[in-house]
């Protein structure tokens, strides 16, 4: 009965806010202006804990002398997109939009913010994707066709751009965020000067060998995939209640270790937990609508076309489990300005695996 009640509550708790003007405040400010989105729950998360967790990570960027601000920017139907704004110190008036990957949050770019700011003449905006992190979870579309699922993210990002009052952007994205970066550039080419896809998800086309491997997956993997379609790939994190925070270090110690060399023990895993402990799991559900077993995009980027006036830059980690060749093929097919780079001794989380080399590659691209 308790599990059933938890399910009903988690599926019907939406992060909502009334539309207001964009007000920027220090990243250290409390979350009092943020709407309460939590009913009594056995999950050890709330807005205060989430904010403090994010603040502890962003403190690393602040130590570099960066000016950080935050806001919950109104988008559609009372929803908001949570955003960290960093003042650039580069030449010109360029503005950057930076998108995190699946299950992540805007603060995970903390160790790259100084490098990005060095080439940004305006501001760099790090957002929590709609349906993820501290952004509104919103109501998913009535159907989960690929186009509608994509538009859920893209239309809210476009409304965010209009509300903030930006013209053209350079958009940087990692993994699933890179996929959405590409989709945004294709839908709104007049608003995107260039894109930087960092170890992008959803590029390659699923071949026959991959289809056969999917068929041979163990029954329990297929069962878990079916459950994930219904309640999100990270449902166990939410369903585990007070044990949730301990799951990430146990099941992905490699991921936690990447950041624990830089941040205090457990800082990042706690932040990632708060990013994914919120309900409903709108972003996760829509991601599942965009993929086919196991982890391939229904409408891969390699089958689509960027506008010629969009500069395309792709960066992969040398040891990534993604397929760099697909990214190289995409660059070769692009008729506009493009580049392709590999960061040595780095995996999928290339921006933290080899910070110095990645930042150097990114700066080169942004120049």
N, C-alpha and C positions, 0 to 999 in steps of 0.2 A: 504493500500500500504506500509506503514511504517513497519507494522508487517510482511508482506511478505518479504520485503527487509531485515529486521532483521533476519528472518529465513534463507534466502539464505546465508547471511554473516556468521551467527553462525554455519551453517553446513559445511562451507568450509574454516574455519580458523584453521589451524593446527599449533601446537607448534613444530617447527622443528629446528634442529641445525646440523651443519656439524660435522662429526666425528673428535674428537681431543683427545689427551691424557688426562688421569685423572689428573686434577689440583685441589688441595684442597686449600681452602682459609677460612679465619675466617667467622663464621656464620654472623658476623656483616657487612661483605663486601657488597657493592652494587650489583645489579643484571645486571651490564653492560655487562658481558660475556654471559648473558642469552639471547637467541634470542627473538626479539620482536614478539609477537604472537597476537597482538591486532590491529584490524582495528578501525577506529573511531566508537564509540559505545555509546549508552545511558546508558550502564551499568556502575555504578561507581566503576570500577575495572581496574587496570593496574599492570604491573609487579612491579613497585616501591611500590605501596600500598600493594601488596601481600607480597613482601619481608619484608617491615616494620612491617606488621602484624605478620608474622612468627617470626621475630627477637624479637618482644616484648614478645612473649610467651617463646621462647627459653632462654630469659634473666633470667627466673626463674631457669633454669638448670645451667646456667653459674654462678649464685650466689652461687651455691653449690661447686664451685671450679672445675667444669668440663671443659675439653678442647674440644670445639666444632668447627668443620669445616664443610664446605659444598662444594658440587660439582654437576655439571650436567654430569652424567656419560654416555658416548656414548653406545648405544646398537645396534639396527638394523636400517639399511636404513636411517641414519642421525637422528634418534630419540635419546632422552636422558631420563635418569631416575634421578630425583632430589633426592639428598641424603644428610643427616646430619650424620657426622661421629663423634663419641665420643670415646676418648681414655679411655680404661679400666685401672683399677688399681688392678686387681685381679691377681692370680697366673696363670702360664702357658701361652699359646699363642692362646687361643680359640677366635673365632670371632662370633659375633651374627648378624643376620639379623632380623629386627623388622618391621612388617607390620601393618599398620592401618586398620580400618574398612571402610565400605561403606560410602562415603561422607565425610571422615575425611582427615587427613593429618599427616605427620610425627611429627610435633611439638606437637601434642596432647599427646605424651608420655613424655612431659617435666618433670612431677612430678615423673616419674619412672626411669629416666635416671641414677640417682645416684646409685640406688639399682642395676640396671643391670650392670653398670660399675664396681661395687664392686666385681663381679664374673667373669668379662671379662678380660682375660689376653692380648688380642689384641685390637680390636676395636668393638664397637657396631655401626651398620649401620642402620639408620632409613630412609626408602625410602618412597617417594610418589609413590603409585602403578602406573604402566603404565596406562595411560588414566585418571588419577586423579591428583589433586593438581598441582604442578609445573612441573610434568613430561610431556613428549610429549603425545599428544592425539592420534597421529598416525592414520593410516587408518585401520578400522576394517576389519576382513576377509571377503571375498566375500560372504560366507555363515555363518550363526550363529548357526551351529551345536554345541552341547555342547562341544565336544572335541576341535573344532577349537577356540571357545570362551575362553576356559581354556588356550589353547596354546598361545593365544595372550599375556596373562599375564606371563605364566610360561617361555616361550622362551625368553622374554625380561628380566626377572629376572635372567635367566641363563646366558644370554649375559652380564648382569651387573656384575655377579659374576666373569666371565672370565676376563672382562675388569679391574676390581679392583684387580684381581690377588689373589683370595682367593681359598683355597682348600675346606676343609669340614667346615660346618656351623652348629650352633644351630639356628633354626628359630623360632621366636616368632610372633604370629599373633592374632589379635582381630577380632571377628565377621566375615565379609567377608574376611578379611585378614587372619584369622585363616583357613578358607576354602581353600584359595590359598596356605597357608603354608602346609596344609596336601597334597594338590594336587602336590605341588612342591616336597615334600618328596617322594611321590609315583612315580613320573616320574624320579627323579634324586636321588635315594636312596643312591648311592655311595658318594654323596656330602653333605648329611645331617646326622649329628650325632644324633640329637634329635630335637623334635618339642615341643613347648608349645602352646597349643590352648586355648586362653582366650575367654570364652563365645562364642564358635564358631557357626557360621551360617552354615546351610546345612548339618547337621549331620543326623537328623532323616528322616524316610520314611513317606511320606504323606499317612495317612490311610483313610479308607472310610468315617469316621466322618468328617475329614478335607475336603474331596471332596464335601460332602453334604453342609458343611458350605460355601464353595466357590460358590456353585450353588445358595445359598440363599442370597448372598451379594446384597445390593441395586444396582439399575441400575447405579447410579452415581459413585459408587465405581468401577464397571466394566468398565464404560466409562473412568474413570481416568486411570485405568490399561491399557486400550487399547492405550490411548495417551502416557502413559509412555513408552510403548514398542517402540513407534515411535520416541520419542524425549527425553527419559530419565525420571526417577522418579522425579527429581528435576527441571524439565523444568520451573515450575512457578517461581523459584528463578531467572532464567535467563530472562524469558519473562517479568518480572515485572520491569525491568529497574531500575530507581533510587529508586523504592520502595523495591527492593529486599533485601537490608540489614535489613530492619525492619520486614521482614516476619518470620525469624527464631525465634526471641524473642517472637513473638506473637503466633506462632503455636507450638513451643516447648519450653515454658518457663522453664519447668523442666530440659531440657538439658542445657540451658544457665546457670541456677542457680547452676548446679554442679560445674562449673568452676569459676563463679563470686564470690564464697566464697574465692577463692585463687588469681585469677587475677583481674585486674581492670575491672569495669563494661564494658561489651561489647567487651572486648579484644578477647575472644574466638569466640563469635558469628561473629565478623568481620572476623576473620581468616577462619572460616568455610564457610562464604559467599564467600570469595575469592577463596577458594578451589573448590567451586562448580559453580562459576559464569563464568568459562571459557568454551569456545566452541572449537570443538564439544564435546558432552558428550559421548565420546567413551567408557569410563569405565562404565558409567551407562547403555548404550545400551547393552554392553556385559554381564553385570550383569543380565539384563532382559532376555538375551538368556539362562542364566544358571538356571533360576528359573521357577516354575510353580505356578499358582495362589493358594494361595497368600503367597509368601515368602518361598516356599519349593524348595529345590534343585532338579533339574531333575535327577542328578546322585549323590544321597546322600552318605556321607562318610561312613555311616554304612554298605553300600553294597560293600565297597572297602577294600583293605587290605594294611597295611603298611608292609614294609620289616622288618624282625625279628630283624635286627641290628639297627633299628631306635627306640630310646627311645621316648615314647609317654606320654605326660603330659597334663592334661586337668584341667582348672580352671574355675569355674562358679561363678556368683554372686548369693547369696541366694534368691534374689527377681527378678531374671532375667525372662524376658518373653520368653527366649529360653527354651529348654527342657533338663535339666541336666541329666535326666535318659538316654536319647539317648547317651550323652557323656559317661556316666558310662558304658553303654552297649558296646560302642566302645572300651573303655579301657579293659573291661573284655575279649573281643574277640582278643585283640592284644597278640601275642605270645612272644613279647619281653618285655623289661623293661617298666614299666608304672606306672602312679599315677593319682589320681583323688582328687580334693580338691574343697571345697565350701568356699567362702569368705562371712562372715556374714554381714548383713545390707548393701548389695550392689546389684545393679541391673545389667542391661546389660553392662553398662560402668563401670565395676567392678574396673578398674585401677584408676578411679578418685572418685568413690563412697566411697570407703574405702581404701585410699591410703596406710596407714600403714600396714594393714593386708594383702592387696594384695601384696605389696612389700616384706613382710616377706615370704609369700607363694612362690612368684617367686624366691626369693633368695634360699629358701630350695630346690626348684626344680633344679635350676641351679647348686647347690652344688653337 
